[in-house]
């Protein structure tokens, strides 16, 4: 399994990278990770004593956060509404476009 944006590398790979000797460039090539990752993981180990990943966080606000109460009321009134009906209601009532994509 490869790395995906927003996810930390697995602990086993992290441990192997940290145990490897050599330059950051050589270690990165050996384990197919970026040089930046090797440097930052080594710096984290020196700074904190452990190379474990920090918490993953997103600094983007949730688009529908201010509508959670309204969505809950709509859902209670229409328990069998489809996702398309929710999207149409959000656009008509609140002027907010919500995509149908799943993440």
Order of alpha helices (4+ residues) and beta strands (2+ residues): alpha-alpha-alpha-alpha-alpha
